[in-house]
């Protein structure tokens, strides 16, 4: 069991060395894209919600 854990940790270390981490500039750009996308989806959901609310007010 101890040997399996040791092998696992060694494998994780090897794989982490292969990772290409983003630069600070790439990270900032990606963050802004995520924030903008979230805002677009929030506005879209709000508009759909208001539309459905109006439909139900008209029905009932």
Secondary structure, 3 states (H helix, E strand, C coil): CHHHHHHHHHHHHHHHHHCCCCCHHHHHHHHHHHHHHHHHHHHHHHHHHHHHHHHHHHHC
